[in-house]
């Protein structure tokens, strides 16, 4: 749907969205229309989270209607010009129909029983894959940053180092207000406007040089300037959050979905192996080569 909206958005500039109560028509443009049942069926095909986001965002819901209307408008015009009668188009439609029928039927054959997986299955999967559900540790930091690019000459680098050292001295002074200094002097505007507060930064994305220093700091401590490839960081450690494993109850539905998808895929592979696998069907390689030759 997003792709349709992007590709066809240019067709919308002269087609205002009109809501109609009559005949359940939601929007109309020229000879094309989108009905209530069209949108109902479309929304039913989406997952519950996506439907909830659309319900909470009228603008996005309108955009979805416009995208569906654009598709209907193009289709109406194409049919009026007999575009759907072209041999290559008919082949594409027939292939799409075959693919849709086959996928739907295979999905029905492959679906696991409604009671799969059991609570024991899900608990076992959780116990065997705890690393997947591990949330990395993180540090709540504030910083005062002085930029110094890798390509900076020695004079510029020395100037940045001197400026960072001066700001660190101010931050270490008795009664110093770290947030005020960061807001006034930090060159990282995103955190600077929040008094240098960077929020919780996961260990996995924290710069190695900063992480090495922060690991040895106590809560409330302010560091000396830390040099990285981006510049100099004076950091304040506010809080540490150790790594933890998300509880089973929190990830149970995620595990259920994953196990059902895996079982469905396994069932499909087993069905196809029996139907058209190497032990069932022999390939006529000579005929295959001729087909390839004729296609070139």
N, C-alpha and C positions, 0 to 999 in steps of 0.2 A: 504493500500500500504506500509506503514511503517513497518507493521508486516511482510508482505511478504519479504520486503527487508532484515529485520533482520534474519528471519528464513532461507532464502535461500542464504544469502550472501556468505556462504562457497562454493557455487557452482560456484562463479565468478572467483576464483583465476586463473583458467586455461582457461577462456573463454573471450578473449579480445573483446572489443566492436569494431565492424566494421561497418562503415557507407557505405551504398550502395545507389547509385542513381538509379540503375536499378530496375524496378518493385516496386519502393517506399519502398524498404526494408531499415529500419533504422539500424537494428542490427541483427546479425545472430550468432548462436552457434550450431554446429552439425546440427541436423535436424530441429531445432527450429529457428524461426525468429520473429521479431517485425516489423510491417509495419507502414507506415505513417498514414494509416487510424486507426490502433490500437491506436496509441498515440493521434491522433486527437479526437477520441471518448472518450478516457480516460480523456483528458484535458477538454473536454466539460462537463464531469460529475462533475468536480471540480468547486468550487465557484470562482468568478472573482478575489478575493484577492489572493487566492492560485495560480491561473494561473499567476498573475502578479509577485508574488514572484519567481515562477519557471522561468519565462521569464528573470528575473533579476539575476538569479543564475544558470549559465550553468552547474556547477558541480552537483547541486541538480537535474537538468533536466536529466543529464546523469544517475544519480543514479536511477531515476524513470524508465528510459529505461532499465537499467540493471535488476531492480527488475521485470519488466514485462517480460524480456527475461528469467530470471530465472524461473518464473512461467511457461512460454511456454516450456522451456527445460524439466522441471520436468513432465509436462503434456504429452509431446511427448513421453518421456520414459515410463511413466505409461501406456499410451494407447498401446504402442508397446508390452508391457508385458501383455496386457489384464486386467489391473488393474480395468479399468472402467466397466468390465463385472462382477465383484464380486457382489453378492447379496446385501451385506451391503452398498457397494458404490453406487449401483444403487438406493437403497432406499434413501440414503442421497441426491443424485442428484434430484430424483423425489420430495423429500420434499422441497429442495431448490427452485425448479421450482414452486411448488405450492405456497410457501411463497412469491416468487417474483411476481407472477401473482396477488395473493390476495392483496399484499401491493400496487402494482401499481394501481389496479382497485379501491381499497378503497381510495387511494390518489386522484384519478380523481373524485370520487363521493364527496369527502370531501372538495375539493378546494373551497375557497370563491370566489365570483365574482371578476372580475379584478379590479373593482372600490372600493373594500373594502380594508381597512377602508377609510372613508372620512376624510377630513382635520379636521372636527369637532370632529370625533371620536378620532383622534390622539391627538388633543389639550386637549380633556377631560381626556384621559389617562395620558397625561403629567401633567395636573393640579392635578389629584388625586394621583399621585405617585412621587411627587417632591423629596421625600427623596431618591428614587432610583437613581435620577440623580444629587444628591448632591455630590460635590467633597469636601472631608474634608479639613479643614485648614492645613497649613503646615508651617514649620519654616526652613529658610535657616540658617544652623549652620556650624561652624567650631569647631573642638575640638582638644585638646591635651589629649591623653589617656594614663593612666598608669594602666597596668593590675594587678589584684589581685584576684585570684580564690577564690571561696567560701570555699574551703578546706584549704586555706593558714593558717599557724600558726600565732600567734599574732606578732611575730618578723617580719615575712615577710609582714604582713598587715601594721604594723607600718612603715616599710621601704617604702612601696608603698605610704602610706599616706604622709610621709615626702617628698618624691620625687615629688608628685603631688602638694603639697603646695609650694615647691621651684619653680616649673615651673609656677604656678599661679602668684607668686611674680614677676617672670621675665616678664610674659605677661602683668602685671599691671604697670610695670615700664614706666616712661615717654618715649615716642618715641619707645616703644617696637614693634618689628615686629612679630605679632602673627604667621603669616604663616611660617616665618623662624624658630621659636621655635618649631612649630608643625612638620615641616619637619625634624628637627634635632633630636627631642626627643620623639615624639608621638609613642606609641607602637601599634597603629592601622595603619598598613602599607598602607592600601587602601586609607584612607583619608590623612594620613601623607605625602605621596608623592605629594599630591595636596595642601600642606600647611594647612592641617587639614580640608579642605573644604569638607563637607558631602553633599552639594547640599540641595535641599528642602526635608525635611523629614516630611511625613504626620503625623498629630497629632495621628492618630490611631496606629502607629507603634513606636512612640517615647517612650523611657523608661519613666515610670511614674515619677521617681525621677528627671530626666532631664527636663521633661515637666513642672513639678511644679516650678522649678527654672526659666526656660526660659520664662514662662508666665509673670513673674514679671520684666523681663529685658527690657531695652530700646535698640534700634538699636545701634550696635557698642560696646555694653557693654560686658565685659569679666567676667565670674563668678569665684567664689571660687571653689575648688574641690568638685565635686558632687559624693558621694559614691553610687555605684550600685553593684549588684551581680557580675558584671564582673570586676569591678575595680573603678578607679577614673577618672572623666571627667572634664576637664576645658573647658568650651564652650564659644564661641563668637557668639552673635546673629547678623546676617547680614541682614535678611529681614523676615517680617511676611507676610504670604499670607492667608487671611481669607477664611473660607468655602464659597463655592458658588454653585449655581445651574447651571448646563450646560444649555445653551439656547435651546429653542425648536427646532430651525432650525438645531442645531448640532446633535440632537438625533432623529429627525423626522423619518429617514429611519429605525433606530433601533426599534422604536415604531411600524412602519408599519409591519416590519417583525414579531415582537412578536405578534401583534394582529392577523395577518393572520395565524400564527401557532396555536394560541389559538382557533380561529374560526374553523380551519380545524380539530383540535382535538375534539372540541365540535360536529362538524358535523359527524365525524366518530363514536363517542360514541352514538349519537342519531340513526344513521343508524344501528349500531350493536345491540342496545337495541331493535329496532323494528324487526330485523331479527332473533336474537337468545336470546333475553332477557328472564327473568323469566316469563313474562306474555305471551310469545310466544311459548317457548319450555319447555316441562317437561322432567326431567332427570329420566331415569329408574335406580334407585340406585342399585337394585339387579344385573342387567346386568353389571353395572359399577364395583361392587365388584368382580364379576366373572372375568372380564377383568383384574382387578388388581391382582387377585389371579393367573391367568394363566401367567401373566408376571413375577411373582416372581420365 
